[in-house]
Amino acid sequence: MGIDDKIRNATEDASGKVKEHTGRATDNERLEAEGRNDQAAANLKQAGEKVKDAFKS
């Protein structure tokens, strides 16, 4: 997993957390759900990169 991929995934995860918390604070269910989806996508990408790394070794 390249450092740029790690940074990109961490950024996507962090922005998802911000969206989720902002949505919760403003009672905006759509924004909250969008934040959870962003986090899930980042986690899937991280898992995929880890699998790729495992096969490289």
C-alpha positions as CSV (number, residue, x, y, z in Angstrom):
1,M,0.0,0.0,0.0
2,G,1.6,3.2,-1.1
3,I,1.8,6.2,1.3
4,D,-0.4,8.2,-1.1
5,D,-3.1,5.6,-0.9
6,K,-2.9,5.5,2.9
7,I,-3.2,9.3,3.1
8,R,-6.1,9.4,0.6
9,N,-8.0,6.7,2.5
10,A,-7.3,8.4,5.9
11,T,-8.5,11.7,4.5
12,E,-11.7,10.1,3.1
13,D,-12.3,8.4,6.5
14,A,-11.8,11.7,8.4
15,S,-14.0,13.7,6.1
16,G,-16.7,11.0,6.5
17,K,-16.5,11.3,10.3
18,V,-16.8,15.1,10.0
19,K,-19.9,14.7,7.7
20,E,-21.4,12.2,10.1
21,H,-20.9,14.4,13.2
22,T,-22.1,17.5,11.4
23,G,-25.2,15.7,10.1
24,R,-25.9,14.4,13.6
25,A,-25.4,17.9,15.2
26,T,-27.7,19.6,12.6
27,D,-30.3,16.8,12.5
28,N,-29.5,16.3,8.8
29,E,-30.0,12.5,8.3
30,R,-28.8,12.6,4.7
31,L,-25.5,14.2,5.6
32,E,-25.0,11.8,8.5
33,A,-25.7,8.8,6.2
34,E,-23.3,10.2,3.5
35,G,-20.6,10.4,6.2
36,R,-21.1,6.8,7.2
37,N,-20.9,5.8,3.5
38,D,-17.7,7.7,3.0
39,Q,-16.2,6.0,6.0
40,A,-17.3,2.5,4.8
41,A,-15.8,3.2,1.4
42,A,-12.5,4.2,2.9
43,N,-12.5,1.1,5.1
44,L,-13.1,-1.1,2.1
45,K,-10.3,0.5,0.1
46,Q,-7.9,0.1,3.1
47,A,-8.9,-3.6,3.3
48,G,-8.4,-4.1,-0.4
49,E,-4.9,-2.5,-0.2
50,K,-4.0,-4.7,2.7
51,V,-5.0,-7.8,0.6
52,K,-2.9,-6.6,-2.3
53,D,0.0,-6.1,0.0
54,A,-0.4,-9.6,1.4
55,F,-0.1,-11.1,-2.0
56,K,2.9,-9.0,-2.9
57,S,5.0,-10.5,-0.1
